Amino acid sequence: MINLSQIRAQFPILNREIHGKPLIYLDNAATSQKPLSVIEVESNYYKELNANVHRGIHTLSQLATDEMENSRKKVQKFINAKHDYEVIFTKGTTESINLITYALSNSGKLSKDDEIIITHLEHHSNIVPWQMLCQRTGAKLKVIPINEEGILNLDFLRENLSDRTKIVSFNYVSNALGIVNPVQEMISLIRQNSGAWIVVDGAQAVPHFKVDVQALDCDFFAFSGHKMYAPTGTGVLYGKEAVLESLEPFHGGGEMIATCSFEKTTYAALPFKFEAGTPNIAGNIALGAAVDFIENIGHETLQQHENNLLKYAQNRLLEIEKLTVYGEKAHRTGVVSFNLQNAGISSDVGMILDKLGIAVRTGHHCTQPIMDFFNIAGTVRASFAVYNTNEEVDALVEGVKKAQRMLS
Ligand code: PMP
């Protein structure tokens, strides 16, 4: 059983008021709130440990290095990577995906006859870097279509896989709709029909359920720390050792070299080859504390609570007449995305909810192609974390009813 009051007590921000009302934070897909353990580990780094990593022989530098490398090991276990050096610290999913795309073009891995496949369900950060890569290399981008429920057309994937397919990149969970894609099935299809490298955007997966990158057998797995209770400016790119070894670096600079001269520079071993410059040391250490936070609750407990919340929220919202839930019948996690018909636009609803202390996201959620597919400008998105409650969902439903009365 989940102990919600004990969990909520760990999040100081949940005590604050917005417009004189208790904060109801339902914008977790954008970024989650942070527990005290994470906040304290981050601030403690500056109080007790601040020194640059991997550089100093002095004690403080070694302590900071140990803490950060210990955190890397926690992340390794969290996603079940084979080696800790397959975990590259980045500032988030966006940087992780850009790292892959630039490493690919820096390595001359793509040319004009090659193809990259993504899906219609992607966040802009899993679209634009691939478009930019296509511009640099002449490779072509193909997009797996969705149906009215937001479900991917896997026949399209099957029919379009060939020797020309060099990359297939897709999210595990859609941030706009919360749809959980059949990644295992997609990965088997890709492995059977091409030699493509597989990139999984796991930004909306790791906050909600256990991920095992070895069982998935993906080549890359990208996620953000700040959506899983860690500080902003933290994230991870997991890559299989052999794949990472075969790539040139993205950024050049300090920390990523083995030797440097004007004639020739050689690169450091993994993961440092891909971690140029001073990293977000405090944030990376606190990411380890966020992993501890999730694991202390337990994936199953967390997942069950969030699935119950989602089911409850969807059922209650659908009691409201003239309300559309997008991807209503699809397998989803963490997110309910909806609109009121004939009652203003999503931001009007969001503003009324804000006056009630309820934080939701409105607009296109960095997924304009999904909005175009449904022929809408945006949706109201309520997204859940482990500290949310059924009472908060009730308040959301009352707020949406109020917005409907005011706007229609
Ligand atoms: N992919 C998905 C599925 C996301 O939800 C997000 C964040 N909304 C991103 C990528 C980008 O993450 P970040 O802004 O942390 O780089």
Residues whose N, C-alpha, C, O or C-beta is under 5 A from the ligand:
A	BS01	PMP	A29 G92 T93 T94 E95 H123 S125 N171 V173 N175 D201 A203 Q204 S224
